[in-house]
Amino acid sequence: MLEFLDILLISVAIFIVLVFAINVLIKIRYVNNIKSVGEMLKNFFPSADIKLFEKDMLYQIEMTEGDHKTYFKVVFSQSNYEFIITNTDKWTVNTNPKQWTKKTQPIFVENSEKFTNLLSTSDKVSKIVLIYPTCKKVIRYLNESDTVIIKPEDNYKGISFIRYDELEEFLLKR
């Protein structure tokens, strides 16, 4: 019969294996999602050079067409979440819009400030924040109490904020 210490060690080992397996599955899902976006872009722009990057990089997709570059920062969200531009260069994903208050601790999108400042003076560079797969709405704070809803055609600080389900229509209008 197994003793308590043996059961404890087996339980800890199983827990570690499960955590590792979940992390691997999340990484595989992320890579597949980025590849899916890259393939969709390749269908629209067959002559473009498309490079994919890791999740923790400044941007996840770089598309070069001739002398024009487009950088895509992919932000993962869900249909019931809100994407919020809190100020010039900080963004957050609100995972619980119904419970959002001034005291809510936001989850900021990593590298948003660096992405905002990325080659913002060149007209041969486009920047797109791609919300994948979608979100309830994209909101920008004007001040502490006033907000506006951002549309795909809006360009705020040189960046287009687009939900994946709106990307095809946006690209057709370019």
N, C-alpha and C positions, 0 to 999 in steps of 0.2 A: 504494500500500500504506500502511496505517496505521502510524504510529510509536508507540512505547511510550507517550508522553505522551497521545496521542489515545485509545489503548485505556484508559489509566488514567482519563482524564476521563469516558469513556463508562461505564466500570465504576462509578465513583463516582456518576454521575448515575442509573444504573439502581438502585443500592443506595438512594439517597435516595428515589427514586420508590417503591420497594418498601416501605421503612419507612413512608412517608407513607400508602400504600395500606393497609397492615396496621393502622395506627392508626385510619384512617377506618372500616375494617371492624369493628374492636373497638368503636368508639364506636356504630356503627349497631346492632351486636348488643346492646350494653348498653341502648340506648334501646328497642329492640324487646322485650327482656326486662322492663324496667320497665313498658312499656305493657301487656304481657301480664298482669303482676300487677295493674295498675290495672284492666284489663278484667274480670279474675276478681273483684276486689273490687266492681266496679260491678254485676256479675251478682248477687252476694250482697246488696248494699246499694244498690238502684236509686235511692233518694232521697238517698243520701250525696253530698257534694261531695268529689271526689277530685282532689288536685293532685299532680303529678309534679315531681320536682326532679332536678338534676344529680348525678352520681356523687360529686363531692367536697363536696357539701353535708352538713350535720349529719344529715339524714335524707333519704330519697328519695321517700317517699310520705306525704301528709297526708290523712287521711280525717276528714271532719266529718259527724256524724249528730246533728242537733239541737244540743244544747250539749255533746256528748261528742266529743273529738278522739282519734284514734289516729295515732301517728307510727310509720312503718315505716322502719327502717334496713336496707337490703338489703346482704347480704354474699355475695359470689360464692364458690362452693366447688364441689367435685366429690365424687362418691360415695365415693371412697377417702380423702378428707381428713377431719380432725377439727377441730371448732370447740372452742376451749378458752377458758374464762373463767379467766384466771390469777389475778386478784384482783378486788376490788370493781368496778373500772371499766376494766380492760384485758382485751382479748380478742385472740386470735390464731387464725389458720387454720394448722393443721399439715398441710403438704403431703406429709409423708413420715412417717406414724405409726410405721412399723417401725424407723425410724432415729432416733427422737426420744430425745435424752439431755439431761442438765442443761446440756451445753455447746452445744446447738443454739441458733442465733441465731433467735429467733422473728420472724415477720412480723406485726406488730400491726395491728389494724383501726383505720383513721384515725377520729378524733373519737369514739371509744368513751367516753371520760371525759365529754365534753360531752353526749353523748346520754344517758348514765346520769343526769346531773344536770339534764336538761331537765324542768322542771315536775314534779319527782318528788313534790311534796306534794299535788297536786290529784287528787281521786278522779274527776274528769271527764276525765282524760287517761289513755290507755293507750299503752304503748310496746312495740313488737314488733321484735325483731331477726329478720329473715327471711333464712334461709340458703337461697340460690338456686343451683341447683335442689335440692341436698340435700348431706348429708355423712354420713360413717360414723356418728358420734355427737357429741353435745354434752356436753362434760365441764367440770366446775367443780372447781378445786383448793380443798380445805378447808385444807390447809397444804402444806408442801413435798413430802410424799409421799402424802397421802391425797386421793382424788378421788371425786366422785359423778357419775353420769350424769344429766343434766337431761332431764326429760320435757316435752312441750309444755304440760301443765297446771301445771308449776312456774312460780312467779313469783319471780324473784330480783332483789332491789333494785327492784321495780316494773316489771320487764321480763320479757316472755315470749320465750323463744328457741325459734323454730319453723323447721323445715325446710319448704320450699315444698310438698313432697308431703304434709305433715301440716296445712297451713294450712286446707284446706276443712273437715276434721273439727274442727279447733280453733274455727273461726268458727261452725260449727253448734252447738257446745256453749256458746257465749257467751250 
